[in-house]
């Protein structure tokens, strides 16, 4: 009788801070969730668009519906596992793994610099205090109107030092 070989089980370990966020949001660790997390735990430079994530998952042998992937990426962003930001040039969303120390409103208020050439993001922690105060003011203004703000996204776009040097 010939020996049957099976594909190895996925070994991507979900870090505790991500597992905590998944559990708090009520998300299950399905095959699709683990596969998507594996993509982002590899920290692709510049993050991934939906289409790039779908292509990467398909290349890994996972047959996932594109709408299911859209919903999963949105849910992972909503619970703080991923960060979603616009790619104005491509007119699409890009997703990155959220920082480990992300903590709700405060983290969303940290400004970031995004390179329009390579799409890498750099957190601007030195500028965080004035920005956090501005964000808190916005949340307070919303609360007075009866609204509940979830996050403030502040990003500066341009060209990073690496891309400027490469273009020279």
Backbone bond lengths (Angstrom), bond angles and torsions (degrees), N, CA, C in turn:
res aa  C-N    CA-C-N  psi(-1)  N-CA   C-N-CA  omega(-1)  CA-C   N-CA-C  phi
1 X - - - 1.456 - - 1.529 108.10 -
2 X 1.358 118.38 128.92 1.459 120.43 -179.14 1.527 110.95 -70.04
3 X 1.317 114.84 147.27 1.454 120.65 179.19 1.527 109.72 -78.81
4 X 1.313 116.77 133.01 1.463 122.62 179.57 1.521 107.86 -94.14
5 X 1.311 115.31 125.79 1.461 118.39 176.10 1.515 109.02 -105.29
6 X 1.267 114.24 140.12 1.462 120.29 179.15 1.512 109.01 -111.57
7 X 1.315 113.92 153.04 1.467 118.99 174.84 1.519 108.29 -65.01
8 X 1.313 117.97 139.82 1.474 119.65 179.61 1.520 110.95 -61.89
9 X 1.316 114.65 144.47 1.462 119.26 177.22 1.509 109.12 -67.35
10 X 1.284 114.20 151.59 1.462 120.18 179.29 1.522 109.05 -62.93
11 X 1.327 115.32 133.01 1.455 119.35 -176.86 1.523 112.50 -111.36
12 X 1.308 117.73 6.70 1.464 120.03 -179.09 1.523 109.62 -59.82
13 X 1.306 115.80 120.57 1.456 121.48 179.13 1.517 108.59 -88.55
14 X 1.308 114.62 132.01 1.465 119.89 179.07 1.528 107.42 -88.90
15 X 1.334 117.15 117.53 1.471 119.65 179.12 1.528 111.10 -58.10
16 X 1.341 116.58 148.94 1.473 120.22 -176.75 1.527 114.14 -55.80
17 X 1.341 118.64 -39.31 1.464 119.44 -178.12 1.532 111.31 -66.64
18 X 1.313 117.48 -30.54 1.469 120.75 176.72 1.522 109.50 -75.97
19 X 1.341 117.25 -42.59 1.464 120.95 178.21 1.527 110.60 -58.97
20 X 1.322 116.73 -39.49 1.475 121.12 178.81 1.528 110.34 -61.93
21 X 1.332 116.72 -43.94 1.469 120.58 179.45 1.530 111.17 -65.64
22 X 1.333 116.78 -40.62 1.469 120.10 178.38 1.521 110.41 -61.80
23 X 1.329 116.80 -46.97 1.465 121.30 -179.35 1.524 111.48 -63.29
24 X 1.333 116.66 -42.55 1.468 120.40 179.95 1.529 111.21 -61.92
25 X 1.325 116.44 -32.25 1.469 120.62 179.79 1.524 112.19 -88.33
26 X 1.318 117.44 -4.34 1.462 120.94 -179.63 1.525 113.35 74.88
27 X 1.329 117.03 22.35 1.475 120.22 179.46 1.527 109.59 -88.02
28 X 1.317 115.33 135.30 1.454 120.75 177.72 1.527 109.51 -86.89
29 X 1.322 116.15 155.02 1.458 120.77 177.98 1.531 108.79 -91.18
30 X 1.322 115.37 72.93 1.454 121.39 177.87 1.525 109.46 -74.42
31 X 1.319 117.05 171.08 1.462 121.12 176.72 1.529 109.92 -57.26
32 X 1.330 116.84 -44.15 1.462 120.41 -179.50 1.532 110.79 -63.59
33 X 1.325 117.71 -42.59 1.457 121.19 179.44 1.519 110.28 -62.42
34 X 1.339 117.49 -46.15 1.464 120.95 -179.96 1.527 111.02 -64.17
35 X 1.331 117.13 -38.68 1.467 120.13 179.84 1.526 111.08 -66.66
36 X 1.331 117.33 -42.74 1.466 121.27 178.77 1.527 109.73 -65.29
37 X 1.315 117.29 -43.87 1.469 120.17 177.55 1.528 110.46 -59.93
38 X 1.333 117.19 -39.73 1.461 121.01 177.91 1.520 112.34 -58.81
39 X 1.343 115.70 -39.37 1.469 119.39 177.32 1.518 111.40 -60.60
40 X 1.319 115.95 -47.55 1.466 120.29 -174.84 1.523 112.77 -79.19
41 X 1.323 117.97 -26.88 1.464 119.82 175.58 1.523 111.01 -67.38
42 X 1.334 116.59 -22.31 1.468 121.04 175.15 1.525 110.87 -74.40
43 X 1.334 117.32 -5.36 1.464 125.08 177.39 1.528 113.68 51.40
44 X 1.334 117.75 64.30 1.468 118.88 177.72 1.525 110.60 -63.50
45 X 1.340 117.40 133.04 1.468 118.61 -179.65 1.523 110.52 -62.99
46 X 1.301 116.43 131.92 1.462 120.80 179.17 1.509 114.16 82.40
47 X 1.329 117.41 0.19 1.451 120.03 179.83 1.518 111.73 72.50
48 X 1.320 115.39 -171.40 1.462 121.79 -177.85 1.520 110.84 -131.88
49 X 1.316 115.60 144.24 1.456 120.61 169.03 1.524 107.30 -83.80
50 X 1.308 116.66 169.86 1.459 120.96 176.07 1.522 110.05 -56.85
51 X 1.335 116.35 -46.55 1.470 120.38 -177.81 1.527 111.52 -63.19
52 X 1.333 117.26 -39.63 1.463 120.26 178.44 1.520 111.19 -66.96
53 X 1.330 117.10 -39.78 1.467 120.71 177.69 1.526 110.11 -64.25
54 X 1.326 116.86 -43.37 1.463 120.66 179.09 1.521 110.53 -61.57
55 X 1.317 116.87 -44.34 1.464 121.58 179.60 1.536 110.96 -62.44
56 X 1.330 116.92 -43.32 1.459 120.95 -179.78 1.528 111.35 -65.48
57 X 1.328 116.94 -41.10 1.465 120.29 179.05 1.521 111.11 -66.60
58 X 1.321 116.42 -41.02 1.468 120.87 178.04 1.526 110.06 -62.95
59 X 1.333 116.72 -41.28 1.472 120.81 178.65 1.526 111.30 -63.49
60 X 1.316 117.31 -27.28 1.472 121.95 177.97 1.531 112.02 -85.77
61 X 1.324 116.27 0.96 1.460 120.15 176.86 1.507 115.58 91.04
62 X 1.318 118.17 10.89 1.465 120.58 178.77 1.519 109.03 -96.52
63 X 1.303 116.27 121.38 1.465 121.89 178.42 1.530 107.29 -93.23
64 X 1.324 115.71 100.32 1.463 120.71 -177.30 1.531 109.11 -122.18
65 X 1.293 115.51 136.83 1.461 121.49 178.64 1.524 108.64 -67.71
66 X 1.333 116.90 138.74 1.470 120.19 -176.53 1.526 112.35 -63.39
67 X 1.332 118.15 -34.84 1.469 120.86 178.52 1.527 110.08 -69.43
68 X 1.319 117.12 -39.47 1.465 121.18 175.88 1.518 109.62 -59.61
69 X 1.330 116.98 -41.96 1.458 120.58 178.92 1.526 110.88 -65.40
70 X 1.335 118.06 -43.53 1.478 120.55 176.29 1.521 110.08 -53.92
71 X 1.322 115.97 -49.11 1.467 120.52 -176.94 1.523 111.26 -64.60
72 X 1.330 116.31 -40.88 1.459 120.25 -179.69 1.530 110.94 -65.27
73 X 1.321 117.59 -44.05 1.462 120.65 177.85 1.532 110.65 -60.77
74 X 1.322 117.26 -42.39 1.468 121.21 177.85 1.528 111.40 -62.78
75 X 1.342 116.78 -42.46 1.468 120.06 179.80 1.526 111.35 -66.07
76 X 1.335 116.35 -39.61 1.463 119.81 178.67 1.529 111.02 -67.26
77 X 1.319 116.48 -32.36 1.472 119.99 176.01 1.532 110.09 -72.63
78 X 1.315 117.07 -40.17 1.469 121.32 -178.63 1.529 111.90 -64.00
79 X 1.331 117.62 -32.79 1.469 118.94 -178.42 1.528 112.30 -93.95
80 X 1.327 117.71 5.66 1.453 120.72 173.80 1.511 116.00 86.87
81 X 1.329 118.34 9.79 1.462 121.09 176.91 1.532 109.59 -79.64
82 X 1.323 115.87 -40.48 1.459 121.70 177.58 1.520 109.52 -115.65
83 X 1.324 115.58 158.43 1.461 121.16 170.14 1.519 106.99 -112.99
84 X 1.312 115.51 137.32 1.460 121.18 179.43 1.513 108.18 -112.78
85 X 1.319 115.60 133.99 1.462 119.65 176.63 1.524 108.51 -144.27
86 X 1.312 114.73 157.88 1.456 119.20 -176.55 1.521 111.20 -81.71
87 X 1.313 114.56 145.69 1.465 122.63 170.64 1.520 103.83 -111.72
88 X 1.334 115.31 93.43 1.459 120.69 -173.79 1.524 112.91 -60.17
89 X 1.324 117.19 -36.83 1.467 119.95 -178.80 1.521 111.75 -66.45
90 X 1.327 117.01 -41.57 1.462 120.67 -178.97 1.530 111.88 -90.48
91 X 1.325 116.18 -6.67 1.467 122.03 -178.14 1.536 111.62 53.51
92 X 1.308 114.16 53.33 1.458 120.89 179.86 1.525 108.96 -150.26
93 X 1.316 116.37 177.58 1.456 122.56 175.17 1.520 108.68 -97.11
94 X 1.321 116.27 147.77 1.462 123.20 170.64 1.525 106.74 -119.16
95 X 1.304 115.21 145.44 1.457 121.30 -179.61 1.517 109.67 -121.08
96 X 1.330 115.77 139.23 1.461 123.96 175.97 1.510 107.99 -132.20
97 X 1.315 115.82 156.87 1.448 120.48 172.50 1.523 107.85 -66.41
98 X 1.317 117.08 132.38 1.467 121.27 179.33 1.528 108.66 -71.15
99 X 1.314 116.74 150.47 1.470 119.51 177.81 1.528 110.82 -59.61
100 X 1.300 115.83 147.30 1.465 122.05 -178.20 1.518 111.92 -56.79
101 X 1.335 116.11 -39.89 1.461 120.17 -175.41 1.520 113.43 -87.49
102 X 1.334 117.66 13.52 1.465 120.18 -179.38 1.519 109.92 -55.60
103 X 1.332 114.84 135.44 1.466 118.76 -177.11 1.523 111.54 -140.44
104 X 1.289 116.49 58.74 1.457 120.46 172.76 1.507 114.29 71.97
105 X 1.343 116.68 -132.04 1.468 122.68 -174.57 1.521 112.38 -55.07
106 X 1.322 116.78 -46.36 1.459 120.17 -177.35 1.512 112.06 -58.18
107 X 1.329 117.43 -44.85 1.461 120.96 -178.06 1.518 110.80 -66.10
108 X 1.324 117.17 -39.87 1.451 119.88 178.98 1.510 112.77 -64.37
109 X 1.332 116.17 -20.80 1.453 119.94 -179.27 1.521 112.78 -85.77
110 X 1.332 117.90 -12.78 1.456 119.15 178.00 1.521 108.94 -66.32
111 X 1.318 117.06 125.63 1.462 118.42 178.96 1.517 110.12 -72.26
112 X 1.319 115.18 157.40 1.457 120.01 177.51 1.519 109.00 -140.15
113 X 1.305 114.60 155.47 1.455 121.67 175.21 1.513 106.49 -108.30
114 X 1.324 116.42 130.31 1.463 120.59 178.10 1.520 109.30 -119.51
115 X 1.330 114.57 126.26 1.461 120.59 177.85 1.528 108.57 -77.57
116 X 1.309 116.30 123.87 1.465 120.35 179.96 1.527 112.28 -73.11
117 X 1.325 117.49 -15.29 1.461 120.86 179.78 1.537 111.66 -85.73
118 X 1.332 116.80 -51.31 1.477 119.92 -175.86 1.530 113.16 -106.79
119 X 1.318 118.17 -8.03 1.467 125.51 178.32 1.522 114.31 66.93
120 X 1.327 117.86 11.97 1.464 118.85 174.08 1.524 108.12 -70.50
121 X 1.329 114.51 152.28 1.463 119.98 179.13 1.518 109.70 -119.13
122 X 1.326 115.03 143.07 1.445 122.05 178.98 1.522 107.58 -126.40
123 X 1.330 116.93 122.25 1.462 120.41 177.95 1.512 109.10 -74.31
124 X 1.309 117.05 134.98 1.466 123.07 -178.28 1.520 109.25 -101.90
125 X 1.314 115.35 73.44 1.463 120.23 -175.05 1.521 112.62 -66.74
126 X 1.331 118.24 -26.84 1.466 120.44 179.43 1.531 112.03 -64.30
127 X 1.320 116.64 -26.82 1.468 120.64 -177.62 1.527 111.72 -97.50
128 X 1.311 118.07 13.69 1.465 120.18 -169.96 1.527 115.20 -73.13
129 X 1.330 120.28 -37.70 1.467 120.57 -175.80 1.524 113.63 -59.41
130 X 1.324 119.82 -54.57 1.469 118.97 178.72 1.533 112.03 -61.92
131 X 1.314 115.86 -35.02 1.457 119.48 -179.56 1.515 111.07 -69.03
132 X 1.319 116.83 -40.90 1.474 120.18 177.85 1.525 110.47 -62.22
133 X 1.326 117.01 -39.91 1.465 120.52 178.50 1.528 110.07 -63.19
134 X 1.338 116.46 -41.82 1.462 120.76 178.28 1.535 110.15 -63.80
135 X 1.335 115.96 -43.27 1.460 119.66 -179.92 1.528 110.98 -63.57
136 X 1.341 116.73 -42.36 1.466 119.80 178.87 1.520 110.87 -62.05
137 X 1.326 116.72 -37.53 1.460 121.40 177.15 1.532 109.94 -62.05
138 X 1.330 115.88 -42.30 1.476 119.29 177.97 1.528 111.69 -63.89
139 X 1.352 116.70 -43.39 1.463 120.19 178.14 1.528 110.84 -62.24
140 X 1.334 117.02 -40.20 1.472 120.90 178.85 1.527 110.79 -64.77
141 X 1.333 116.90 -42.66 1.472 121.15 178.03 1.517 110.90 -61.54
142 X 1.319 116.73 -42.58 1.470 120.76 178.06 1.530 110.58 -63.59
143 X 1.326 116.62 -43.42 1.470 120.81 -178.94 1.522 111.06 -61.66
144 X 1.338 116.92 -39.13 1.477 119.77 178.33 1.525 111.31 -63.07
145 X 1.325 116.68 -26.90 1.470 121.26 178.07 1.520 112.37 -89.14
146 X 1.341 116.24 -0.37 1.455 120.70 179.00 1.521 113.77 89.33
147 X 1.317 117.40 7.69 1.467 120.99 179.69 1.524 109.84 -94.78
148 X 1.311 115.78 160.24 1.456 120.51 177.64 1.520 108.63 -121.31
149 X 1.328 117.03 104.28 1.465 121.64 178.86 1.511 110.48 -73.88
150 X 1.325 116.51 144.07 1.462 121.31 -179.90 1.527 112.04 -106.13
151 X 1.312 117.11 -40.01 1.460 119.42 -178.96 1.523 109.58 -161.97
152 X 1.317 115.06 159.38 1.458 122.31 174.59 1.520 105.90 -122.27
153 X 1.310 117.28 126.57 1.458 121.50 177.94 1.516 109.52 -106.54
154 X 1.328 115.66 119.44 1.452 121.25 178.78 1.526 107.12 -121.19
155 X 1.335 116.24 118.04 1.467 117.91 178.05 1.521 110.10 -137.63
156 X 1.315 113.15 144.61 1.454 121.74 176.37 1.524 105.78 -110.95
157 X 1.314 116.71 130.36 1.467 120.91 -179.11 1.519 110.66 -105.98
158 X 1.311 116.08 148.60 1.459 122.19 178.29 1.511 109.75 176.03
159 X 1.310 116.09 -148.23 1.466 121.64 179.79 1.515 108.72 -123.83
160 X 1.340 116.26 127.54 1.469 120.67 -177.37 1.530 110.04 -72.53
161 X 1.322 115.17 164.00 1.463 121.68 -177.79 1.528 111.43 -57.95
162 X 1.334 117.23 -39.57 1.460 120.90 -179.73 1.524 112.61 -63.19
163 X 1.320 116.53 -41.71 1.468 120.56 -179.93 1.527 111.50 -73.52
164 X 1.349 117.16 -34.47 1.461 120.24 177.03 1.523 108.66 -64.28
165 X 1.336 116.53 -44.16 1.463 121.06 -179.52 1.529 110.96 -64.65
166 X 1.337 116.60 -41.66 1.470 120.26 179.59 1.526 112.16 -64.85
167 X 1.330 117.47 -31.02 1.466 121.52 -179.08 1.536 111.99 -78.96
168 X 1.332 116.35 -18.34 1.476 120.05 -177.79 1.511 112.42 -74.60
